[in-house]
Amino acid sequence: MTATTGNEATSGDGGFQERLRNAQSSTRIRGVPGSDIRVAPGIRLIDPMNQGVGALMRNAQRLFGVANRHCIDVEIWRSLSPEERIVRHISSSDVAKIDEEYKCDKPPGLSF
């Protein structure tokens, strides 16, 4: 059902067609998931690894000297030869990325 009002045609879709046309141009939409665009520049986003019960448990594990399983993997991968890493499809940059993400270089125990 299309009705005409003035010079433009409107449909009974609640503006869906217009939103669909706008969505086809990703530059008009702000905050598309997976994009690098900051939606709210005044808000400081916090890494989920540093908050909540999970962060409390990770800090308690580190306090008592319990190694993170990811850090154990990093230590093993570093001990492999380059050929062995290639067989396992692991690059040096992958190892460094995981090391940085899980803060494997941080010493166990209480540290600030």
TORMAR-726850 format. One record per residue: residue in one letter; x negated, y negated, z negated of N, C-alpha, C in turn; chain. Coordinates in nm, 3 decimals. Layout:
<rs>
[r 'A'; [X; Y; Z]; [X; Y; Z]; [X; Y; Z]; 'A']
...
</rs>
This chain:
<rs>
[r 'M'; [-0.083; 0.117; 0.000]; [0.000; 0.000; 0.000]; [-0.087; -0.123; 0.000]; 'A']
[r 'T'; [-0.084; -0.192; 0.108]; [-0.163; -0.313; 0.120]; [-0.070; -0.430; 0.136]; 'A']
[r 'A'; [-0.089; -0.530; 0.054]; [-0.010; -0.652; 0.062]; [-0.103; -0.766; 0.096]; 'A']
[r 'T'; [-0.052; -0.861; 0.166]; [-0.134; -0.976; 0.202]; [-0.091; -1.095; 0.118]; 'A']
[r 'T'; [-0.187; -1.161; 0.064]; [-0.162; -1.285; -0.009]; [-0.257; -1.390; 0.046]; 'A']
[r 'G'; [-0.204; -1.484; 0.114]; [-0.288; -1.588; 0.173]; [-0.368; -1.531; 0.288]; 'A']
[r 'N'; [-0.501; -1.552; 0.286]; [-0.588; -1.509; 0.395]; [-0.647; -1.370; 0.373]; 'A']
[r 'E'; [-0.637; -1.315; 0.251]; [-0.704; -1.188; 0.224]; [-0.603; -1.078; 0.196]; 'A']
[r 'A'; [-0.645; -0.957; 0.221]; [-0.560; -0.842; 0.193]; [-0.601; -0.785; 0.058]; 'A']
[r 'T'; [-0.503; -0.756; -0.026]; [-0.532; -0.695; -0.154]; [-0.466; -0.559; -0.157]; 'A']
[r 'S'; [-0.528; -0.467; -0.225]; [-0.471; -0.334; -0.237]; [-0.435; -0.310; -0.383]; 'A']
[r 'G'; [-0.356; -0.209; -0.406]; [-0.313; -0.178; -0.541]; [-0.411; -0.090; -0.615]; 'A']
[r 'D'; [-0.542; -0.103; -0.586]; [-0.643; -0.018; -0.650]; [-0.709; -0.086; -0.769]; 'A']
[r 'G'; [-0.659; -0.200; -0.813]; [-0.716; -0.268; -0.928]; [-0.853; -0.329; -0.901]; 'A']
[r 'G'; [-0.886; -0.356; -0.778]; [-1.014; -0.415; -0.743]; [-1.125; -0.313; -0.721]; 'A']
[r 'F'; [-1.087; -0.185; -0.709]; [-1.187; -0.080; -0.691]; [-1.269; -0.099; -0.564]; 'A']
[r 'Q'; [-1.208; -0.131; -0.454]; [-1.280; -0.149; -0.328]; [-1.383; -0.261; -0.338]; 'A']
[r 'E'; [-1.346; -0.369; -0.405]; [-1.440; -0.480; -0.421]; [-1.559; -0.438; -0.507]; 'A']
[r 'R'; [-1.531; -0.366; -0.618]; [-1.640; -0.318; -0.702]; [-1.727; -0.219; -0.628]; 'A']
[r 'L'; [-1.667; -0.138; -0.543]; [-1.743; -0.041; -0.465]; [-1.836; -0.112; -0.367]; 'A']
[r 'R'; [-1.787; -0.218; -0.302]; [-1.872; -0.295; -0.211]; [-1.986; -0.361; -0.288]; 'A']
[r 'N'; [-1.958; -0.412; -0.408]; [-2.063; -0.473; -0.489]; [-2.164; -0.370; -0.536]; 'A']
[r 'A'; [-2.119; -0.248; -0.563]; [-2.209; -0.143; -0.611]; [-2.304; -0.096; -0.502]; 'A']
[r 'Q'; [-2.266; -0.114; -0.377]; [-2.353; -0.070; -0.268]; [-2.479; -0.155; -0.260]; 'A']
[r 'S'; [-2.474; -0.272; -0.317]; [-2.592; -0.357; -0.323]; [-2.645; -0.352; -0.465]; 'A']
[r 'S'; [-2.752; -0.276; -0.488]; [-2.803; -0.256; -0.624]; [-2.862; -0.383; -0.683]; 'A']
[r 'T'; [-2.889; -0.484; -0.601]; [-2.945; -0.608; -0.656]; [-2.839; -0.687; -0.732]; 'A']
[r 'R'; [-2.713; -0.662; -0.705]; [-2.606; -0.733; -0.775]; [-2.577; -0.672; -0.911]; 'A']
[r 'I'; [-2.605; -0.544; -0.927]; [-2.574; -0.475; -1.051]; [-2.694; -0.481; -1.142]; 'A']
[r 'R'; [-2.672; -0.524; -1.266]; [-2.780; -0.534; -1.363]; [-2.770; -0.415; -1.457]; 'A']
[r 'G'; [-2.881; -0.356; -1.491]; [-2.883; -0.251; -1.590]; [-2.844; -0.114; -1.538]; 'A']
[r 'V'; [-2.878; -0.085; -1.413]; [-2.851; 0.046; -1.359]; [-2.941; 0.147; -1.430]; 'A']
[r 'P'; [-2.887; 0.260; -1.477]; [-2.971; 0.358; -1.547]; [-3.090; 0.401; -1.462]; 'A']
[r 'G'; [-3.207; 0.402; -1.523]; [-3.329; 0.439; -1.453]; [-3.402; 0.322; -1.390]; 'A']
[r 'S'; [-3.344; 0.203; -1.397]; [-3.410; 0.088; -1.336]; [-3.501; 0.020; -1.438]; 'A']
[r 'D'; [-3.587; -0.068; -1.391]; [-3.679; -0.141; -1.477]; [-3.624; -0.275; -1.521]; 'A']
[r 'I'; [-3.501; -0.305; -1.485]; [-3.443; -0.435; -1.517]; [-3.401; -0.438; -1.663]; 'A']
[r 'R'; [-3.444; -0.543; -1.734]; [-3.404; -0.560; -1.874]; [-3.267; -0.625; -1.878]; 'A']
[r 'V'; [-3.174; -0.562; -1.944]; [-3.038; -0.613; -1.950]; [-3.028; -0.729; -2.047]; 'A']
[r 'A'; [-3.089; -0.717; -2.164]; [-3.083; -0.821; -2.266]; [-3.224; -0.862; -2.305]; 'A']
[r 'P'; [-3.281; -0.966; -2.242]; [-3.418; -1.005; -2.269]; [-3.445; -1.044; -2.414]; 'A']
[r 'G'; [-3.345; -1.088; -2.489]; [-3.367; -1.130; -2.626]; [-3.367; -1.016; -2.727]; 'A']
[r 'I'; [-3.339; -0.894; -2.684]; [-3.332; -0.780; -2.776]; [-3.457; -0.695; -2.760]; 'A']
[r 'R'; [-3.521; -0.667; -2.874]; [-3.641; -0.582; -2.872]; [-3.597; -0.437; -2.890]; 'A']
[r 'L'; [-3.626; -0.355; -2.791]; [-3.587; -0.215; -2.797]; [-3.691; -0.134; -2.874]; 'A']
[r 'I'; [-3.646; -0.039; -2.955]; [-3.734; 0.042; -3.038]; [-3.739; 0.183; -2.981]; 'A']
[r 'D'; [-3.858; 0.240; -2.983]; [-3.877; 0.376; -2.936]; [-3.802; 0.472; -3.028]; 'A']
[r 'P'; [-3.715; 0.558; -2.975]; [-3.641; 0.652; -3.060]; [-3.730; 0.747; -3.139]; 'A']
[r 'M'; [-3.855; 0.766; -3.095]; [-3.948; 0.852; -3.168]; [-3.986; 0.791; -3.303]; 'A']
[r 'N'; [-3.963; 0.660; -3.321]; [-4.005; 0.592; -3.444]; [-3.889; 0.560; -3.537]; 'A']
[r 'Q'; [-3.773; 0.621; -3.518]; [-3.660; 0.590; -3.605]; [-3.578; 0.715; -3.633]; 'A']
[r 'G'; [-3.504; 0.711; -3.739]; [-3.414; 0.820; -3.773]; [-3.480; 0.933; -3.850]; 'A']
[r 'V'; [-3.403; 1.041; -3.864]; [-3.448; 1.157; -3.939]; [-3.567; 1.224; -3.870]; 'A']
[r 'G'; [-3.567; 1.225; -3.737]; [-3.678; 1.286; -3.664]; [-3.810; 1.218; -3.694]; 'A']
[r 'A'; [-3.809; 1.086; -3.701]; [-3.932; 1.012; -3.732]; [-3.976; 1.041; -3.875]; 'A']
[r 'L'; [-3.880; 1.052; -3.965]; [-3.912; 1.086; -4.103]; [-3.978; 1.223; -4.112]; 'A']
[r 'M'; [-3.924; 1.320; -4.039]; [-3.981; 1.455; -4.041]; [-4.120; 1.458; -3.978]; 'A']
[r 'R'; [-4.138; 1.386; -3.867]; [-4.270; 1.383; -3.803]; [-4.374; 1.321; -3.896]; 'A']
[r 'N'; [-4.335; 1.213; -3.966]; [-4.429; 1.149; -4.061]; [-4.459; 1.241; -4.179]; 'A']
[r 'A'; [-4.359; 1.313; -4.226]; [-4.383; 1.407; -4.337]; [-4.474; 1.520; -4.293]; 'A']
[r 'Q'; [-4.455; 1.569; -4.171]; [-4.543; 1.675; -4.120]; [-4.687; 1.626; -4.113]; 'A']
[r 'R'; [-4.705; 1.505; -4.061]; [-4.840; 1.450; -4.049]; [-4.901; 1.428; -4.188]; 'A']
[r 'L'; [-4.818; 1.384; -4.284]; [-4.866; 1.362; -4.420]; [-4.921; 1.491; -4.481]; 'A']
[r 'F'; [-4.854; 1.602; -4.456]; [-4.896; 1.730; -4.512]; [-4.992; 1.805; -4.420]; 'A']
[r 'G'; [-5.033; 1.744; -4.311]; [-5.133; 1.804; -4.223]; [-5.080; 1.906; -4.125]; 'A']
[r 'V'; [-4.948; 1.909; -4.104]; [-4.889; 2.003; -4.008]; [-4.904; 1.943; -3.868]; 'A']
[r 'A'; [-4.966; 2.018; -3.779]; [-4.990; 1.968; -3.644]; [-4.864; 1.978; -3.558]; 'A']
[r 'N'; [-4.842; 1.878; -3.476]; [-4.731; 1.879; -3.381]; [-4.763; 1.982; -3.273]; 'A']
[r 'R'; [-4.662; 2.056; -3.227]; [-4.688; 2.160; -3.126]; [-4.739; 2.101; -2.995]; 'A']
[r 'H'; [-4.700; 1.979; -2.964]; [-4.750; 1.914; -2.843]; [-4.899; 1.884; -2.856]; 'A']
[r 'C'; [-4.941; 1.847; -2.976]; [-5.082; 1.817; -2.998]; [-5.167; 1.944; -2.992]; 'A']
[r 'I'; [-5.109; 2.055; -3.034]; [-5.179; 2.182; -3.022]; [-5.199; 2.215; -2.874]; 'A']
[r 'D'; [-5.096; 2.193; -2.793]; [-5.107; 2.216; -2.649]; [-5.213; 2.127; -2.587]; 'A']
[r 'V'; [-5.216; 1.999; -2.627]; [-5.315; 1.905; -2.574]; [-5.456; 1.953; -2.607]; 'A']
[r 'E'; [-5.476; 1.999; -2.729]; [-5.608; 2.047; -2.769]; [-5.650; 2.169; -2.686]; 'A']
[r 'I'; [-5.556; 2.258; -2.661]; [-5.586; 2.377; -2.579]; [-5.616; 2.337; -2.435]; 'A']
[r 'W'; [-5.535; 2.246; -2.379]; [-5.555; 2.204; -2.240]; [-5.689; 2.135; -2.222]; 'A']
[r 'R'; [-5.732; 2.059; -2.323]; [-5.862; 1.992; -2.313]; [-5.977; 2.091; -2.312]; 'A']
[r 'S'; [-5.957; 2.207; -2.375]; [-6.064; 2.307; -2.381]; [-6.073; 2.389; -2.252]; 'A']
[r 'L'; [-5.972; 2.376; -2.164]; [-5.974; 2.452; -2.039]; [-6.067; 2.387; -1.937]; 'A']
[r 'S'; [-6.117; 2.468; -1.848]; [-6.198; 2.414; -1.738]; [-6.103; 2.350; -1.636]; 'A']
[r 'P'; [-6.155; 2.263; -1.549]; [-6.069; 2.201; -1.448]; [-5.997; 2.304; -1.360]; 'A']
[r 'E'; [-6.064; 2.415; -1.329]; [-6.002; 2.517; -1.245]; [-5.884; 2.582; -1.317]; 'A']
[r 'E'; [-5.901; 2.607; -1.447]; [-5.792; 2.667; -1.525]; [-5.672; 2.572; -1.538]; 'A']
[r 'R'; [-5.700; 2.443; -1.549]; [-5.591; 2.345; -1.554]; [-5.518; 2.338; -1.421]; 'A']
[r 'I'; [-5.592; 2.350; -1.311]; [-5.530; 2.347; -1.179]; [-5.436; 2.466; -1.162]; 'A']
[r 'V'; [-5.479; 2.583; -1.209]; [-5.395; 2.702; -1.201]; [-5.264; 2.681; -1.278]; 'A']
[r 'R'; [-5.271; 2.609; -1.389]; [-5.153; 2.584; -1.472]; [-5.077; 2.458; -1.430]; 'A']
[r 'H'; [-5.120; 2.393; -1.322]; [-5.057; 2.272; -1.268]; [-5.057; 2.159; -1.371]; 'A']
[r 'I'; [-5.169; 2.142; -1.441]; [-5.184; 2.036; -1.541]; [-5.303; 1.950; -1.502]; 'A']
[r 'S'; [-5.280; 1.820; -1.491]; [-5.390; 1.729; -1.458]; [-5.440; 1.661; -1.585]; 'A']
[r 'S'; [-5.556; 1.599; -1.575]; [-5.612; 1.525; -1.688]; [-5.523; 1.408; -1.728]; 'A']
[r 'S'; [-5.459; 1.346; -1.631]; [-5.369; 1.235; -1.662]; [-5.245; 1.283; -1.736]; 'A']
[r 'D'; [-5.196; 1.405; -1.704]; [-5.082; 1.462; -1.778]; [-5.119; 1.484; -1.924]; 'A']
[r 'V'; [-5.239; 1.537; -1.947]; [-5.286; 1.562; -2.083]; [-5.298; 1.430; -2.159]; 'A']
[r 'A'; [-5.354; 1.329; -2.096]; [-5.369; 1.198; -2.161]; [-5.234; 1.134; -2.191]; 'A']
[r 'K'; [-5.139; 1.152; -2.100]; [-5.005; 1.095; -2.119]; [-4.936; 1.159; -2.240]; 'A']
[r 'I'; [-4.943; 1.290; -2.253]; [-4.882; 1.360; -2.367]; [-4.955; 1.324; -2.495]; 'A']
[r 'D'; [-5.088; 1.312; -2.487]; [-5.167; 1.273; -2.603]; [-5.123; 1.138; -2.656]; 'A']
[r 'E'; [-5.102; 1.043; -2.566]; [-5.060; 0.909; -2.607]; [-4.917; 0.908; -2.657]; 'A']
[r 'E'; [-4.829; 0.983; -2.593]; [-4.688; 0.985; -2.631]; [-4.667; 1.039; -2.772]; 'A']
[r 'Y'; [-4.739; 1.145; -2.808]; [-4.721; 1.207; -2.939]; [-4.827; 1.166; -3.040]; 'A']
[r 'K'; [-4.911; 1.069; -3.003]; [-5.014; 1.013; -3.093]; [-5.099; 1.123; -3.155]; 'A']
[r 'C'; [-5.153; 1.209; -3.072]; [-5.232; 1.323; -3.117]; [-5.367; 1.280; -3.174]; 'A']
[r 'D'; [-5.415; 1.162; -3.138]; [-5.544; 1.118; -3.189]; [-5.534; 1.058; -3.329]; 'A']
[r 'K'; [-5.411; 1.035; -3.378]; [-5.391; 0.982; -3.512]; [-5.428; 1.090; -3.614]; 'A']
[r 'P'; [-5.509; 1.057; -3.713]; [-5.554; 1.160; -3.809]; [-5.439; 1.207; -3.897]; 'A']
[r 'P'; [-5.443; 1.335; -3.938]; [-5.338; 1.384; -4.028]; [-5.353; 1.321; -4.166]; 'A']
[r 'G'; [-5.248; 1.325; -4.242]; [-5.250; 1.264; -4.375]; [-5.185; 1.128; -4.373]; 'A']
[r 'L'; [-5.196; 1.058; -4.481]; [-5.134; 0.927; -4.494]; [-5.222; 0.823; -4.424]; 'A']
[r 'S'; [-5.168; 0.760; -4.323]; [-5.242; 0.655; -4.251]; [-5.142; 0.549; -4.207]; 'A']
[r 'F'; [-5.186; 0.424; -4.209]; [-5.098; 0.313; -4.174]; [-5.151; 0.239; -4.055]; 'A']
</rs>
